[in-house]
Amino acid sequence: MILDKAQRRAIASRFDRRGDRFYVTGKLASDPVYAATARALAGRRLPLIDIGCGMGLLGHYLHAFDALDQYTGLDHDPAKIATGQAAAERAGLGQRLNLQVADATTPLAHQGHVALLDVLHYLPADRQASLLNYAVDHLAENGVLVLRNVIRDGSWRFRATVWEEWVIKASRWIPGGAQYFPSEQDIRSVLEARGLRVVFTPLFGRTPYNSYLMVAQR
């Protein structure tokens, strides 16, 4: 489940600003998390709740493979939500790709798969367990929880990632920047206490960064 060049360009063309189109094209070409998420969800056609969705690229990616009936993206950044929703409308996906300005205190009426990609470390340590529990609360019985995050392990990759996050904070792409990098045990202890089995897999791709994919299910 990897997009070809034409598919990436088609998705990028839905975005109005040139800078966004450049970012989307590069992100879809270089970031392995989209294909990894598609593989994790394959064969289980449920709605997907994407917490911290940004512009909703995961929804566009999965709809390119007709992998979902419904995508709900939540993010606290109104500008990113507006950009992503406009792109969805332009693609004729307005009914299937729904982006909302919301955070992890916003209750949802439905359950399904849940994605939590590159979000945890932007919260203080005392809020990360609450966010993980919120994700599990919205996980369907046969749903899959897909996380991608930096793991604090003291490696050279971790140190490179800390430097990258400083650059992100300085650019103001993510206001506030990283707050706390969780360990594997920080995440595993919360999810296993809720009865989930968790598999950790390195997802470095062609980067020096310390990203791990975590797939959890009952």
C-alpha positions in Angstrom: 0.0 0.0 0.0 2.4 2.6 -1.3 1.3 5.6 -3.3 2.9 6.1 -6.7 4.1 9.5 -7.9 0.9 10.3 -9.7 -1.2 9.5 -6.6 1.0 11.7 -4.4 0.7 14.6 -6.9 -3.1 14.1 -7.1 -3.4 14.4 -3.3 -1.1 17.4 -3.2 -3.1 19.2 -5.9 -6.1 19.3 -3.6 -4.3 21.9 -1.4 -4.6 25.5 -2.3 -1.3 27.0 -1.2 2.0 26.2 -3.0 3.9 25.6 0.2 1.3 23.1 1.4 1.5 21.3 -1.9 5.2 21.0 -1.7 5.0 19.8 1.9 2.3 17.2 1.2 4.2 15.8 -1.8 7.4 15.4 0.2 5.7 14.1 3.3 3.8 11.4 1.4 6.9 10.3 -0.5 9.3 10.1 2.5 7.3 9.3 5.6 6.8 5.5 6.1 4.0 5.9 8.7 1.2 6.1 6.1 2.0 2.8 4.5 2.6 1.2 7.9 -0.8 2.4 9.2 -2.5 1.1 6.0 -0.9 -2.3 6.6 -1.9 -2.4 10.3 -5.5 -1.7 9.4 -5.7 -3.9 6.3 -8.7 -6.3 6.3 -10.6 -4.5 9.1 -12.9 -2.0 7.5 -13.9 0.3 10.3 -14.1 4.1 10.8 -10.9 5.7 11.8 -10.4 8.4 14.4 -7.1 10.3 13.9 -6.1 12.2 17.0 -3.8 15.1 16.2 -4.5 14.8 12.5 -3.0 18.1 11.3 -4.2 18.6 7.7 -5.6 15.0 7.6 -3.0 13.5 5.3 -3.6 10.0 6.7 -7.2 10.2 5.7 -6.3 11.2 2.1 -3.7 8.4 2.0 -6.1 5.7 3.2 -9.0 6.9 0.9 -6.6 6.5 -2.1 -6.7 2.8 -1.4 -10.4 2.8 -0.5 -9.4 1.4 2.9 -12.0 3.3 5.0 -15.7 4.1 5.0 -15.2 7.1 7.3 -12.3 9.2 8.6 -12.6 11.6 11.5 -9.6 13.8 12.2 -9.2 15.8 15.4 -6.8 18.6 15.9 -6.7 21.7 18.1 -5.2 23.9 15.3 -8.0 25.7 13.4 -5.8 26.7 10.5 -4.6 23.1 9.8 -8.2 21.8 10.1 -9.5 24.5 7.7 -6.8 23.7 5.1 -7.4 19.9 5.4 -11.1 20.2 5.2 -10.9 22.5 2.1 -8.7 19.9 0.4 -11.2 17.1 1.2 -14.0 19.1 -0.2 -12.0 19.9 -3.3 -11.4 16.1 -3.8 -15.1 15.3 -3.3 -14.4 13.6 0.0 -16.3 16.0 2.2 -18.8 13.3 3.4 -16.1 10.7 4.1 -13.3 12.7 5.4 -14.4 14.9 8.3 -11.9 17.1 10.1 -12.8 18.8 13.4 -11.2 21.4 15.7 -11.1 19.4 18.9 -8.8 17.9 21.5 -8.7 14.8 23.6 -11.3 16.0 26.0 -14.0 16.1 23.2 -16.3 13.1 23.5 -17.1 11.2 20.3 -20.2 9.1 19.7 -18.5 6.4 17.6 -15.7 3.9 17.9 -13.4 2.3 15.3 -9.7 2.2 14.6 -7.7 5.0 16.3 -4.5 6.6 15.1 -2.2 8.7 17.3 0.8 9.7 15.2 3.6 12.0 16.6 1.4 13.5 19.3 2.3 12.2 22.7 5.6 14.0 23.2 3.9 17.3 22.7 2.0 16.8 25.9 3.4 17.0 29.5 4.0 13.6 31.1 1.0 13.8 33.3 -1.4 14.2 30.3 0.0 11.4 28.2 -1.7 8.6 30.1 -5.0 10.4 29.8 -4.6 10.8 26.0 -3.8 7.1 25.7 -6.8 6.1 27.7 -9.0 8.5 25.6 -7.7 6.6 22.5 -8.6 3.2 24.0 -12.1 4.5 25.0 -12.8 5.1 21.3 -11.3 1.8 20.1 -13.9 -0.7 18.7 -13.7 -4.3 20.0 -12.0 -5.5 16.8 -10.3 -2.1 16.2 -6.6 -1.4 15.9 -4.8 1.4 17.8 -1.8 2.7 15.7 0.7 5.0 17.4 3.9 6.5 16.1 6.2 8.3 18.5 9.7 9.1 19.6 10.9 6.8 22.3 13.3 8.0 25.0 16.1 5.4 25.0 19.3 7.4 25.1 20.4 6.4 21.6 22.1 8.6 19.0 18.8 8.6 17.1 17.0 9.9 20.2 19.5 12.7 20.5 19.1 13.6 16.8 15.3 13.7 17.3 15.6 16.0 20.3 17.6 18.4 18.0 14.9 18.1 15.3 12.2 18.9 17.8 14.1 22.0 18.8 14.1 23.2 15.2 10.3 22.5 15.0 9.7 24.5 18.1 11.8 27.4 16.8 9.9 27.4 13.4 6.6 27.6 15.4 5.1 24.8 13.2 4.0 23.2 16.5 3.6 25.9 19.2 5.2 24.9 22.5 7.3 22.1 21.0 8.0 18.8 22.7 7.2 18.5 26.4 8.1 15.0 27.4 9.5 12.0 25.5 8.0 8.8 26.8 9.8 5.5 27.3 8.4 2.2 25.8 7.3 1.3 29.3 5.4 4.5 29.8 3.2 3.6 26.9 3.1 -0.1 27.3 2.0 0.1 31.0 -1.1 2.2 30.1 -2.2 0.1 27.2 -1.6 -3.3 28.7 -3.5 -2.2 31.8 -6.5 -1.7 29.5 -6.1 -5.3 28.1 -4.3 -4.5 24.9 -1.5 -6.4 23.3 1.2 -4.0 22.0 3.8 -4.6 19.4 6.7 -2.1 19.1 8.5 -1.8 15.7 11.3 0.6 14.7 10.0 3.0 12.0 13.1 4.9 11.2 12.6 4.9 7.4 15.4 6.8 5.7 15.8 9.2 8.5 18.1 9.5 11.6 15.1 9.9 13.9 14.0 7.7 16.7 10.5 6.9 15.6 8.7 3.7 16.6 5.4 2.2 15.4 3.2 0.8 18.1 0.2 -1.4 17.1 -2.2 -2.3 19.9 -5.3 -4.5 19.9 -7.4 -6.6 22.2 
